[in-house]
Amino acid sequence: MRSRAALFAAGLLLLPGLPGRAESSPGTPETGPVLRPRPFAITGADRAHWAFVPVRAPATPAGVHPVDHLVAARWAAAGLRPNPPATPREQVRRAHLDLWGLPPTPEVVAEFERNPTDEAWTRLVDRLLASPHYGERWGRHWLDLVRYAESNGYERDGPKPHAWRYRDYVRDSLDADKPYDRFVREQIAGDELAEAALASQPTLGPDGREALIATGFHRLHVWDDEPDDTAAAEYDDLDDVIQTTGTAFLGLTIGCARCHDHKFDPLSQADYYSMLAFFRNLDAYGRQHTGGGGRGTGRITRPLASDAEWTAWRTRQDLRLAALRERVARAPDAESKRKAEAGLKQAEAEDPPFGYALAATETGREPRPTRILLRGDVRSPGAEVSPAFPAIFGLRPPTPPDRPAGASSTGRRRQLADWIADPSNPLTARVIANRVWLHHFGAGLVPTPDDFGLTGLPPTHRELLDHLAAELVARGWHLKALHRHVMTSRAYRMSSRAPVPAPSGVRRTARQTGDLAGDTAAPVAGRPILRRLDAEAIRDSILAVSGRLNPARGGPSVFPTLPAEVHTTQDSAGKGWQDSPPSEQDRRSVYLVVKRALRVPLLECFDGANGTAPTGQRPRTTVAPQALMLLNDPWMAGQADAFAARVAREAGPDTDRRIDRAFALALQRAPETAERRAARNLLRDQGATAVREGAAGGDARHRALASLCRGLLNLNEFLSSE
């Protein structure tokens, strides 16, 4: 029998929780990261680290899906037979939950079960990718990475104005299949892209508006409005931006080099501050000041218009307000004055027709100096540095951009964005390809998706990772093409059950999660992992099955009704938290307000992102409050009632038809014999209990059916990924 170490070296085991290793060559034992010697120097081993060398797409034979060829080679090397395909129902549920975060309808499953061909599967995948639900689902994954929230955190947790526009930008960009390299450039330097476009046109077009909104990326960090030291707080904000940039786009822990050279990765403190120099001219979120009291914000919002459009509107508005003030002054009586004052107040509160966005602004075209801060202390500046890329990549520092006299920014962030989005960058395509694989298979080919450095784990299948990265670039950076490439493979459609050993292969356990050696639950690279849905998919699936899901998209966020005891944790009731209308509260979870100090209990209970730090892979805990919430929460009771009403409406009064319809809506299958018997008994017993408690016949039947529906919504099968 092969040892765990041998299986890991073969690329078949993912070992979460173990420390990374500096080298990733096959057969090397797991030793953990090695502390770097001093003084800082880049070694040959650093340059040979798998993540820092160029992407090399492996050759694959014609006529075979490249993913399947590469996966099969690893399975054969470990003496394992490929799993059989998942059932048609499992495949359809998996695809819907992966791409939409919603279960399929029973009719969609039945249609594919009647004709489970490759052509039908491809049509199904294409339909899912074309739906707006795709952007809502995969947009949430990206929002995790950029620590999206609509409030600042800390004690007062004040609002971030217009932050919802960034959320809608992400969703719309993914729906439109915007090339990923453009998506990267817009978030890092969208304002500079918009400014360049305005050089040839007088108004800000749709692309320019999107680019400005995208720079909300730089404003999403936590912000302390009353720090001990405002100068240090400004660098804390910049550090948050650098850390998020490094994690989201590059999979590097750049922030570890703020106070000293990175202890493990070939990233020096000079590298850190050279990266900071790209962002140094960003107008600070908060103004520096001395003395007590809170500090105000800087220029954190921008009109979604050109300077010419803004000036024209402002001129018209000033003339209008002057006329209204004149009307107030000349009002002949009290009633006329009251009406004139009301009109003036309304006009003063009006926003321009093009709106505002939370967005980046620079302090001007002349860059502010950037110095290395000794020990990260703002009071101990050291040598001045210029913008440069980390030395490990062997690139020359960019030359200062040639900026026109009227430019409002340095142009430096565009240089950074161009480097990150360059096809020759060895990290960018690998990182996003790994994230796509992670969300489809439940584990990344790099098990540490936010750390491709020496403290992370090496890829379990480097050739497959490089194939996916190269495929993404070759297909014009279109993520939907990569989804389609992955999902049309046999590997994606494979059963998630435990692999079958070859006759002389590895001893297996019977656990569905699949142990490779009896003492680990580590999954096999190349097959999907059965896993619990994430928080938003759980809530959205419940709404879909109950029939109450509101499909409205976009706009300002929704404020759900929360129990009074939840509001007392922040004294927030009525203070910026005004419950939205009930129908609005039934919208998808991505549209719920994200307040750092007051999270929606259901989403928090099921490990929703905390909005404080970039999160490429959420934890999945199993704790008692999850079961208690699904059983006892008032919101769940309301959804079970709606589900029961839907079943009764669609199935009629017959008990067996109701049971069949409830199972079909929740699980997309018919109940088994024992399940049908148990469901009949539950309906009988719960109905009798309701009658004893004084319920009339129709109400008693409804309460019994609601109990069955709530039970179905609590099943592991309903809450799982297929």
Summary of the structure (lengths in Angstrom):
residues: 722
radius of gyration: 28.2
end to end distance: 31.3
largest distance: 101.0
contacts: 2313
relative contact order: 0.13
helix: 48%
strand: 5%
